Amino acid sequence: MSCFVYILRCVDGTLYTGWTTDLDARVRAHNGGRGAKYTASRRPAQLVYSESLDSRSAAQKREAQIKSWSRAEKDALVRGSQRRR
């Protein structure tokens, strides 16, 4: 089963990091007000980064790692992913 770590940019410019097994459904849930309390009042949120991992455990560890980073480190991750597209 593939799992994903993702970063959303909320309408107020803040970043939200999470993990899921269904990326499209999770982004729709966030934008529908059902994803997380944090994003519910900061809609719409735009997917700006995602990464596929092999297991739930790996996704949760990566999510925790990214959440511990500074805003500048998260911005660099997002910028780097956009250059590769």
Residue pairs with C-beta under 8 A, 6 or more apart in sequence:
1 21
1 55
1 56
2 21
2 52
2 53
2 54
3 19
3 20
3 21
3 52
3 53
3 54
3 55
3 56
3 58
3 59
4 19
4 20
4 21
4 23
4 26
4 50
4 51
4 52
4 53
4 59
5 17
5 18
5 19
5 50
5 51
5 53
5 59
5 62
5 63
5 66
6 17
6 18
6 19
6 20
6 23
6 26
6 27
6 47
6 49
6 50
6 51
7 15
7 16
7 17
7 47
7 48
7 49
7 50
7 66
7 74
7 77
7 78
8 15
8 16
8 17
8 18
8 27
8 30
8 39
8 45
8 46
8 47
8 48
9 15
9 45
9 46
9 48
9 78
10 16
10 38
10 39
10 42
10 43
10 45
11 42
11 43
11 44
11 45
12 42
14 42
15 48
15 71
15 74
15 75
15 78
16 30
16 36
16 38
16 39
16 42
16 45
17 63
17 66
17 67
17 74
18 26
18 35
18 36
18 63
19 56
19 59
19 60
19 62
19 63
20 26
20 59
21 56
23 47
23 50
26 35
27 35
27 45
27 47
29 35
30 36
30 39
30 43
30 45
31 39
31 43
31 44
31 45
33 40
33 43
34 40
35 45
39 45
48 78
48 81
48 82
49 77
49 78
49 81
50 81
51 62
53 59
53 62
66 74
66 77
69 77
